[in-house]
């Protein structure tokens, strides 16, 4: 059983480049070999947003899009709604309380932009599947989507960590 991962360490791990789950020196990466985020102990609520939950929800979008690509009929993803960055919990926070409290910070603007980019690419993946362009959707999922997802996670982690000092 791996040692307990505490919330601040979990956020710091999101800022590190991908590496094996156990680096031999007790270090832990943010994602396991199957891409899942590990559990962390502690609270990650700040200014009305559970940062850990927001990261998990955006991380899990990939599973929904992969299910859509695999033809899973339960994977209902509307490309138009998916493109909108103001419908999810994080988006409502970004355009509401987050903006009021952190809108003056450059890292908040970076989060807003990366979150909008994330949703645009996720919507494009869903549209690609709906229009029969599965290979295009797969390429987006492995490239632009992955980069934008990582940016959202990193910007959220950085904003949370910066506010802990």
N, CA, C and O of each residue as an XYZ file, in Angstrom:
660
protein
N       0.850     -1.177      0.000
C       0.000      0.000      0.000
C       0.895      1.240      0.000
O       1.773      1.365      0.854
N       0.681      2.172     -0.960
C       1.516      3.371     -1.020
C       1.256      4.272      0.183
O       0.174      4.229      0.769
N       2.244      5.088      0.553
C       2.054      5.990      1.677
C       0.955      6.998      1.348
O       0.673      7.277      0.183
N       0.336      7.545      2.416
C      -0.726      8.525      2.237
C      -0.188      9.738      1.483
O       0.918     10.212      1.741
N      -0.978     10.216      0.570
C      -0.622     11.400     -0.191
C      -1.488     12.535      0.339
O      -2.716     12.466      0.271
N      -0.862     13.565      0.861
C      -1.598     14.682      1.422
C      -1.882     15.710      0.348
O      -1.162     15.809     -0.645
N      -2.940     16.474      0.559
C      -3.471     17.337     -0.485
C      -2.426     18.290     -1.074
O      -2.389     18.456     -2.293
N      -1.586     18.915     -0.264
C      -0.591     19.840     -0.815
C       0.426     19.100     -1.678
O       0.854     19.611     -2.713
N       0.814     17.893     -1.251
C       1.721     17.082     -2.062
C       1.053     16.660     -3.371
O       1.698     16.607     -4.419
N      -0.247     16.362     -3.299
C      -0.996     15.969     -4.484
C      -0.980     17.107     -5.501
O      -0.727     16.882     -6.685
N      -1.251     18.328     -5.041
C      -1.235     19.474     -5.944
C       0.167     19.708     -6.508
O       0.314     20.006     -7.693
N       1.184     19.577     -5.681
C       2.561     19.744     -6.166
C       2.889     18.698     -7.221
O       3.608     18.985     -8.178
N       2.360     17.473     -7.050
C       2.643     16.413     -8.012
C       2.037     16.722     -9.375
O       2.547     16.262    -10.397
N       0.955     17.494     -9.403
C       0.337     17.859    -10.676
C       1.211     18.812    -11.473
O       1.049     18.940    -12.687
N       2.132     19.478    -10.800
C       3.011     20.435    -11.471
C       4.282     19.784    -11.995
O       5.063     20.419    -12.704
N       4.491     18.519    -11.646
C       5.690     17.791    -12.069
C       5.453     17.109    -13.403
O       4.329     16.705    -13.701
N       6.504     16.975    -14.213
C       6.354     16.201    -15.449
C       5.972     14.763    -15.120
O       6.289     14.262    -14.041
N       5.299     14.109    -16.041
C       4.891     12.717    -15.826
C       6.108     11.856    -15.550
O       7.150     12.006    -16.188
N       5.965     10.961    -14.600
C       7.031     10.023    -14.267
C       6.393      8.760    -13.718
O       5.199      8.759    -13.419
N       7.151      7.694    -13.578
C       6.573      6.462    -13.048
C       5.939      6.691    -11.682
O       6.340      7.588    -10.940
N       4.948      5.872    -11.363
C       4.181      6.023    -10.122
C       5.085      6.092     -8.901
O       4.863      6.931     -8.027
N       6.084      5.248     -8.816
C       7.003      5.272     -7.679
C       8.405      5.453     -8.227
O       8.900      4.600     -8.964
N       9.054      6.565     -7.871
C      10.372      6.850     -8.441
C      11.510      6.186     -7.663
O      12.679      6.458     -7.934
N      11.181      5.319     -6.699
C      12.197      4.621     -5.924
C      12.668      5.404     -4.714
O      13.306      4.853     -3.817
N      12.351      6.692     -4.690
C      12.754      7.536     -3.563
C      11.528      7.976     -2.778
O      11.591      8.930     -2.003
N      10.417      7.283     -2.978
C       9.201      7.620     -2.261
C       8.367      8.671     -2.955
O       7.336      9.085     -2.426
N       8.789      9.114     -4.131
C       8.025     10.121     -4.864
C       6.828      9.487     -5.541
O       6.847      8.303     -5.879
N       5.794     10.275     -5.737
C       4.582      9.773     -6.344
C       4.158     10.726     -7.448
O       4.200     11.944     -7.276
N       3.759     10.180     -8.561
C       3.279     11.036     -9.644
C       1.795     11.307     -9.460
O       1.123     10.654     -8.662
N       1.295     12.280    -10.210
C      -0.105     12.658    -10.086
C      -1.036     11.570    -10.601
O      -2.097     11.353    -10.016
N      -0.681     10.897    -11.651
C      -1.558      9.897    -12.239
C      -0.900      8.530    -12.187
O       0.318      8.395    -12.298
N      -1.737      7.526    -12.016
C      -1.230      6.161    -12.022
C      -1.044      5.715    -13.469
O      -1.330      6.471    -14.398
N      -0.570      4.503    -13.655
C      -0.338      3.983    -14.996
C      -1.613      3.970    -15.838
O      -1.547      4.111    -17.059
N      -2.783      3.801    -15.190
C      -4.026      3.780    -15.954
C      -4.607      5.178    -16.153
O      -5.709      5.319    -16.683
N      -3.882      6.206    -15.737
C      -4.325      7.576    -15.951
C      -5.191      8.126    -14.833
O      -5.554      9.302    -14.859
N      -5.531      7.299    -13.849
C      -6.385      7.763    -12.758
C      -5.590      8.630    -11.791
O      -4.392      8.430    -11.588
N      -6.284      9.592    -11.204
C      -5.644     10.424    -10.184
C      -5.714      9.698     -8.844
O      -6.745      9.109     -8.521
N      -4.642      9.729     -8.061
C      -4.677      9.056     -6.767
C      -5.534      9.837     -5.776
O      -5.800     11.024     -5.968
N      -5.956      9.164     -4.730
C      -6.681      9.837     -3.657
C      -5.692     10.601     -2.801
O      -4.539     10.197     -2.651
N      -6.156     11.715     -2.239
C      -5.315     12.519     -1.366
C      -6.099     12.863     -0.111
O      -7.320     13.010     -0.148
N      -5.388     12.989      0.992
C      -6.017     13.333      2.258
C      -5.936     14.833      2.481
O      -4.888     15.446      2.275
N      -7.044     15.416      2.902
C      -7.069     16.840      3.211
C      -8.126     17.556      2.406
O      -8.724     16.993      1.490
N      -8.346     18.806      2.762
C      -9.353     19.624      2.107
C      -8.708     20.522      1.067
O      -7.613     21.045      1.274
N      -9.396     20.695     -0.051
C      -8.870     21.528     -1.124
C      -9.876     22.612     -1.495
O      -9.910     23.055     -2.643
N     -10.691     23.042     -0.542
C     -11.693     24.071     -0.809
C     -11.071     25.444     -0.625
O     -10.373     25.703      0.355
N     -11.335     26.309     -1.579
C     -10.820     27.669     -1.517
C     -11.786     28.564     -2.285
O     -12.094     28.304     -3.448
N     -12.255     29.606     -1.638
C     -13.133     30.591     -2.277
C     -14.352     29.946     -2.936
O     -14.764     30.346     -4.025
N     -14.922     28.945     -2.266
C     -16.142     28.327     -2.762
C     -15.956     27.240     -3.798
O     -16.944     26.756     -4.350
N     -14.727     26.835     -4.086
C     -14.479     25.776     -5.064
C     -13.642     24.679     -4.439
O     -12.631     24.950     -3.792
N     -14.067     23.434     -4.635
C     -13.255     22.284     -4.241
C     -12.301     22.029     -5.409
O     -12.679     21.422     -6.411
N     -11.071     22.495     -5.269
C     -10.087     22.415     -6.356
C      -9.801     20.975     -6.749
O      -9.659     20.672     -7.934
N      -9.715     20.086     -5.767
C      -9.431     18.686     -6.085
C     -10.573     18.093     -6.914
O     -10.329     17.382     -7.890
N     -11.801     18.381     -6.531
C     -12.949     17.855     -7.274
C     -12.988     18.432     -8.692
O     -13.305     17.713     -9.640
N     -12.670     19.716     -8.844
C     -12.660     20.343    -10.171
C     -11.622     19.680    -11.070
O     -11.878     19.447    -12.251
N     -10.464     19.380    -10.520
C      -9.423     18.700    -11.302
C      -9.893     17.308    -11.693
O      -9.709     16.889    -12.836
N     -10.491     16.595    -10.764
C     -10.964     15.236    -11.059
C     -12.034     15.236    -12.152
O     -12.006     14.394    -13.051
N     -12.972     16.177    -12.075
C     -14.044     16.238    -13.073
C     -13.460     16.485    -14.463
O     -13.865     15.839    -15.430
N     -12.516     17.412    -14.567
C     -11.931     17.696    -15.872
C     -11.025     16.556    -16.338
O     -10.928     16.284    -17.534
N     -10.381     15.908    -15.411
C      -9.571     14.737    -15.748
C     -10.467     13.625    -16.306
O     -10.084     12.932    -17.249
N     -11.653     13.458    -15.727
C     -12.554     12.389    -16.126
C     -13.264     12.642    -17.458
O     -13.875     11.727    -18.011
N     -13.191     13.869    -17.979
C     -13.761     14.129    -19.295
C     -13.160     13.201    -20.347
O     -13.848     12.787    -21.280
N     -11.897     12.880    -20.197
C     -11.245     12.003    -21.179
C     -11.945     10.653    -21.233
O     -12.109     10.082    -22.311
N     -12.357     10.141    -20.089
C     -13.060      8.857    -20.058
C     -14.373      8.941    -20.825
O     -14.737      8.014    -21.549
N     -15.080     10.050    -20.664
C     -16.344     10.237    -21.383
C     -16.104     10.302    -22.893
O     -16.834      9.693    -23.673
N     -15.084     11.039    -23.287
C     -14.800     11.176    -24.715
C     -14.296      9.863    -25.310
O     -14.625      9.538    -26.451
N     -13.505      9.109    -24.553
C     -13.057      7.791    -25.027
C     -14.240      6.847    -25.185
O     -14.294      6.072    -26.141
N     -15.191      6.906    -24.250
C     -16.394      6.072    -24.357
C     -17.212      6.463    -25.580
O     -17.759      5.602    -26.270
N     -17.293      7.749    -25.844
C     -17.996      8.226    -27.030
C     -17.323      7.681    -28.295
O     -17.997      7.206    -29.210
N     -16.003      7.753    -28.335
C     -15.245      7.225    -29.481
C     -15.437      5.715    -29.646
O     -15.442      5.198    -30.763
N     -15.592      5.028    -28.535
C     -15.761      3.575    -28.568
C     -17.188      3.173    -28.941
O     -17.492      1.985    -29.057
N     -18.058      4.159    -29.127
C     -19.428      3.856    -29.512
C     -20.351      3.534    -28.362
O     -21.449      3.024    -28.582
N     -19.938      3.817    -27.143
C     -20.776      3.565    -25.971
C     -21.989      4.499    -26.025
O     -21.846      5.718    -25.937
N     -23.157      3.927    -26.168
C     -24.383      4.724    -26.300
C     -24.718      5.484    -25.020
O     -25.497      6.437    -25.054
N     -24.147      5.080    -23.906
C     -24.399      5.792    -22.639
C     -23.582      7.075    -22.561
O     -23.852      7.927    -21.714
N     -22.595      7.224    -23.427
C     -21.721      8.400    -23.423
C     -22.387      9.527    -24.203
O     -22.080      9.764    -25.371
N     -23.282     10.197    -23.546
C     -23.998     11.297    -24.173
C     -23.191     12.579    -23.975
O     -23.090     13.102    -22.865
N     -22.624     13.069    -25.067
C     -21.811     14.282    -25.008
C     -22.299     15.220    -26.112
O     -22.170     14.918    -27.298
N     -22.854     16.350    -25.711
C     -23.331     17.345    -26.667
C     -22.163     18.253    -27.045
O     -21.649     18.968    -26.185
N     -21.731     18.244    -28.307
C     -20.583     19.058    -28.711
C     -20.769     20.553    -28.440
O     -19.810     21.234    -28.076
N     -21.982     21.069    -28.612
C     -22.220     22.501    -28.417
C     -22.074     22.870    -26.947
O     -21.389     23.837    -26.617
N     -22.711     22.110    -26.063
C     -22.586     22.395    -24.629
C     -21.166     22.159    -24.134
O     -20.669     22.885    -23.273
N     -20.519     21.136    -24.688
C     -19.153     20.817    -24.271
C     -18.201     21.962    -24.580
O     -17.266     22.210    -23.819
N     -18.426     22.661    -25.685
C     -17.567     23.799    -26.060
C     -17.669     24.966    -25.079
O     -16.756     25.788    -24.997
N     -18.749     25.042    -24.354
C     -18.970     26.179    -23.461
C     -18.188     25.985    -22.166
O     -18.303     24.950    -21.510
N     -17.402     26.981    -21.811
C     -16.575     26.893    -20.602
C     -17.265     27.477    -19.387
O     -16.648     27.574    -18.326
N     -18.529     27.871    -19.505
C     -19.239     28.490    -18.395
C     -20.351     27.613    -17.825
O     -21.108     28.068    -16.967
N     -20.466     26.375    -18.278
C     -21.547     25.510    -17.825
C     -21.138     24.574    -16.688
O     -21.978     24.197    -15.870
N     -19.887     24.203    -16.627
C     -19.434     23.267    -15.581
C     -19.212     24.035    -14.272
O     -19.222     25.266    -14.254
N     -19.017     23.308    -13.203
C     -18.811     23.916    -11.888
C     -17.606     24.857    -11.911
O     -17.673     25.968    -11.386
N     -16.506     24.410    -12.520
C     -15.319     25.256    -12.571
C     -15.582     26.516    -13.387
O     -15.174     27.606    -12.986
N     -16.253     26.384    -14.517
C     -16.550     27.545    -15.350
C     -17.427     28.560    -14.643
O     -17.186     29.764    -14.725
N     -18.455     28.068    -13.944
C     -19.316     29.001    -13.188
C     -18.504     29.707    -12.111
O     -18.718     30.891    -11.850
N     -17.576     28.995    -11.486
C     -16.714     29.599    -10.470
C     -15.773     30.622    -11.110
O     -15.597     31.718    -10.579
N     -15.174     30.272    -12.236
C     -14.251     31.181    -12.915
C     -14.945     32.505    -13.240
O     -14.368     33.575    -13.041
N     -16.175     32.435    -13.737
C     -16.883     33.651    -14.134
C     -17.670     34.288    -12.988
O     -18.343     35.301    -13.176
N     -17.581     33.692    -11.814
C     -18.279     34.223    -10.646
C     -17.314     34.550     -9.525
O     -16.517     35.483     -9.624
N     -17.396     33.765     -8.451
C     -16.601     34.022     -7.255
C     -15.101     33.981     -7.525
O     -14.356     34.771     -6.944
N     -14.651     33.102     -8.368
C     -13.225     33.033     -8.691
C     -12.722     34.336     -9.280
O     -11.676     34.844     -8.875
N     -13.464     34.877    -10.234
C     -13.076     36.148    -10.859
C     -13.078     37.279     -9.829
O     -12.181     38.122     -9.820
N     -14.096     37.289     -8.959
C     -14.160     38.348     -7.939
C     -12.961     38.297     -6.995
O     -12.429     39.335     -6.602
N     -12.539     37.089     -6.635
C     -11.465     36.962     -5.650
C     -10.067     36.910     -6.256
O      -9.109     37.378     -5.640
N      -9.940     36.350     -7.450
C      -8.611     36.121     -8.016
C      -8.412     36.726     -9.410
O      -7.349     36.558    -10.008
N      -9.415     37.420     -9.926
C      -9.362     37.946    -11.282
C      -8.181     38.862    -11.558
O      -7.796     39.048    -12.713
N      -7.608     39.431    -10.518
C      -6.461     40.333    -10.671
C      -5.134     39.584    -10.824
O      -4.112     40.193    -11.138
N      -5.148     38.280    -10.607
C      -3.912     37.490    -10.664
C      -3.652     36.956    -12.074
O      -4.560     36.432    -12.720
N      -2.409     37.089    -12.550
C      -2.091     36.559    -13.891
C      -2.356     35.053    -14.004
O      -2.801     34.589    -15.054
N      -2.093     34.287    -12.946
C      -2.315     32.841    -13.035
C      -3.807     32.507    -13.129
O      -4.174     31.453    -13.649
N      -4.669     33.402    -12.626
C      -6.108     33.181    -12.778
C      -6.503     33.335    -14.252
O      -7.277     32.534    -14.777
N      -5.973     34.357    -14.910
C      -6.263     34.554    -16.333
C      -5.729     33.378    -17.149
O      -6.373     32.959    -18.111
N      -4.579     32.845    -16.787
C      -4.048     31.664    -17.471
C      -4.988     30.474    -17.292
O      -5.207     29.706    -18.229
N      -5.543     30.322    -16.084
C      -6.514     29.263    -15.827
C      -7.750     29.468    -16.699
O      -8.229     28.524    -17.327
N      -8.266     30.690    -16.739
C      -9.469     30.970    -17.531
C      -9.253     30.603    -18.999
O     -10.102     29.958    -19.617
N      -8.120     31.014    -19.547
C      -7.821     30.736    -20.954
C      -7.637     29.241    -21.204
O      -8.188     28.705    -22.166
N      -6.872     28.566    -20.353
C      -6.644     27.134    -20.561
C      -7.947     26.349    -20.403
O      -8.155     25.351    -21.092
N      -8.816     26.790    -19.506
C     -10.105     26.128    -19.310
C     -10.991     26.311    -20.548
O     -11.652     25.367    -20.982
N     -11.005     27.508    -21.107
C     -11.782     27.755    -22.331
C     -11.236     26.906    -23.482
O     -12.007     26.306    -24.230
N      -9.903     26.855    -23.624
C      -9.286     26.037    -24.674
C      -9.631     24.558    -24.498
O      -9.917     23.856    -25.467
N      -9.600     24.100    -23.253
C      -9.943     22.714    -22.938
C     -11.336     22.382    -23.470
O     -11.529     21.372    -24.147
N     -12.305     23.247    -23.153
C     -13.679     22.976    -23.571
C     -13.848     23.043    -25.086
O     -14.609     22.265    -25.661
N     -13.147     23.964    -25.730
C     -13.228     24.035    -27.197
C     -12.735     22.745    -27.843
O     -13.367     22.226    -28.763
N     -11.610     22.230    -27.361
C     -11.062     20.994    -27.940
C     -11.942     19.796    -27.589
O     -12.176     18.936    -28.438
N     -12.432     19.727    -26.350
C     -13.327     18.623    -25.974
C     -14.568     18.628    -26.860
O     -15.024     17.574    -27.305
N     -15.115     19.818    -27.116
C     -16.268     19.925    -28.010
C     -15.926     19.509    -29.425
O     -16.741     18.890    -30.108
N     -14.728     19.845    -29.868
C     -14.293     19.451    -31.219
C     -14.131     17.934    -31.316
O     -14.441     17.342    -32.350
N     -13.647     17.303    -30.243
C     -13.558     15.833    -30.228
C     -14.954     15.239    -30.372
O     -15.172     14.350    -31.195
N     -15.899     15.730    -29.570
C     -17.276     15.218    -29.622
C     -17.881     15.459    -31.005
O     -18.557     14.582    -31.543
N     -17.649     16.616    -31.573
C     -18.163     16.916    -32.914
C     -17.530     15.975    -33.958
O     -18.211     15.500    -34.867
N     -16.230     15.718    -33.816
C     -15.558     14.799    -34.732
C     -16.194     13.418    -34.714
O     -16.385     12.805    -35.764
N     -16.521     12.928    -33.529
C     -17.159     11.615    -33.415
C     -18.543     11.657    -34.048
O     -18.920     10.769    -34.812
N     -19.291     12.698    -33.717
C     -20.661     12.817    -34.246
C     -20.681     12.921    -35.774
O     -21.632     12.476    -36.417
N     -19.633     13.506    -36.348
C     -19.610     13.699    -37.807
C     -18.846     12.584    -38.521
O     -18.557     12.691    -39.713
N     -18.514     11.501    -37.781
C     -17.864     10.345    -38.396
C     -16.379     10.521    -38.648
O     -15.794      9.761    -39.420
N     -15.762     11.496    -38.022
C     -14.322     11.737    -38.194
C     -13.579     11.239    -36.953
O     -12.945     12.009    -36.232
N     -13.678      9.936    -36.733
C     -13.100      9.333    -35.529
C     -11.590      9.503    -35.443
O     -11.059      9.766    -34.364
N     -10.893      9.358    -36.562
C      -9.426      9.497    -36.521
C      -9.023     10.913    -36.127
O      -8.077     11.100    -35.361
N      -9.725     11.896    -36.640
C      -9.474     13.291    -36.258
C      -9.729     13.458    -34.759
O      -8.939     14.090    -34.058
N     -10.825     12.894    -34.276
C     -11.167     12.986    -32.852
C     -10.099     12.311    -31.997
O      -9.717     12.845    -30.956
N      -9.615     11.148    -32.418
C      -8.557     10.443    -31.670
C      -7.276     11.267    -31.614
O      -6.624     11.354    -30.573
N      -6.923     11.872    -32.753
C      -5.710     12.701    -32.802
C      -5.844     13.905    -31.863
O      -4.895     14.250    -31.160
N      -7.002     14.534    -31.850
C      -7.229     15.659    -30.937
C      -7.144     15.210    -29.483
O      -6.540     15.881    -28.647
N      -7.757     14.068    -29.196
C      -7.771     13.552    -27.829
C      -6.362     13.266    -27.328
O      -6.045     13.533    -26.169
N      -5.523     12.729    -28.194
C      -4.144     12.395    -27.802
C      -3.235     13.618    -27.797
O      -2.200     13.606    -27.131
N      -3.591     14.662    -28.515
C      -2.720     15.833    -28.642
C      -3.241     17.052    -27.910
O      -2.979     17.238    -26.722
N      -3.989     17.890    -28.635
C      -4.460     19.160    -28.073
C      -5.277     18.969    -26.809
O      -5.115     19.718    -25.846
N      -6.156     17.972    -26.802
C      -6.976     17.734    -25.618
C      -6.090     17.437    -24.403
O      -6.262     18.027    -23.336
N      -5.149     16.521    -24.582
C      -4.280     16.124    -23.470
C      -3.491     17.318    -22.942
O      -3.380     17.505    -21.731
N      -2.942     18.127    -23.853
C      -2.182     19.316    -23.434
C      -3.059     20.308    -22.683
O      -2.651     20.836    -21.648
N      -4.249     20.563    -23.190
C      -5.137     21.515    -22.526
C      -5.635     20.989    -21.187
O      -5.772     21.754    -20.232
N      -5.901     19.713    -21.111
C      -6.322     19.114    -19.848
C      -5.222     19.273    -18.797
O      -5.491     19.649    -17.656
N      -3.995     18.985    -19.189
C      -2.859     19.120    -18.273
C      -2.696     20.574    -17.829
O      -2.395     20.841    -16.666
N      -2.893     21.503    -18.747
C      -2.772     22.927    -18.398
C      -3.823     23.332    -17.369
O      -3.504     24.030    -16.407
N      -5.060     22.910    -17.556
C      -6.110     23.231    -16.588
C      -5.725     22.693    -15.219
O      -5.802     23.408    -14.221
N      -5.309     21.426    -15.174
C      -4.925     20.820    -13.902
C      -3.762     21.572    -13.262
O      -3.775     21.834    -12.059
N      -2.765     21.916    -14.059
C      -1.596     22.624    -13.533
C      -1.949     24.020    -13.044
O      -1.494     24.437    -11.979
N      -2.755     24.746    -13.811
C      -3.138     26.101    -13.398
C      -3.985     26.068    -12.127
O      -3.821     26.916    -11.250
N      -4.879     25.102    -12.028
C      -5.663     24.967    -10.795
C      -4.752     24.652     -9.617
O      -4.871     25.255     -8.550
N      -3.848     23.709     -9.815
C      -2.922     23.331     -8.742
C      -2.078     24.530     -8.322
O      -1.897     24.771     -7.128
N      -1.561     25.282     -9.288
C      -0.712     26.434     -8.980
C      -1.493     27.514     -8.245
O      -0.997     28.082     -7.272
N      -2.697     27.800     -8.695
C      -3.523     28.811     -8.027
C      -3.798     28.390     -6.584
O      -3.700     29.208     -5.670
N      -4.140     27.117     -6.378
C      -4.405     26.632     -5.028
C      -3.154     26.748     -4.158
O      -3.213     27.249     -3.035
N      -2.046     26.290     -4.676
C      -0.795     26.321     -3.892
C      -0.359     27.749     -3.585
O       0.105     28.025     -2.478
N      -0.499     28.654     -4.540
C      -0.109     30.057     -4.310
C      -0.932     30.690     -3.191
O      -0.438     31.558     -2.471
N      -2.176     30.264     -3.043
C      -3.034     30.850     -2.013
C      -2.803     30.225     -0.633
O      -3.369     30.693      0.355
N      -1.992     29.193     -0.556
C      -1.713     28.527      0.724
C      -0.611     29.230      1.507
O      -0.348     28.874      2.656
N       0.023     30.203      0.914
C       1.141     30.884      1.582
C       0.712     32.194      2.159
O       1.523     32.901      2.757
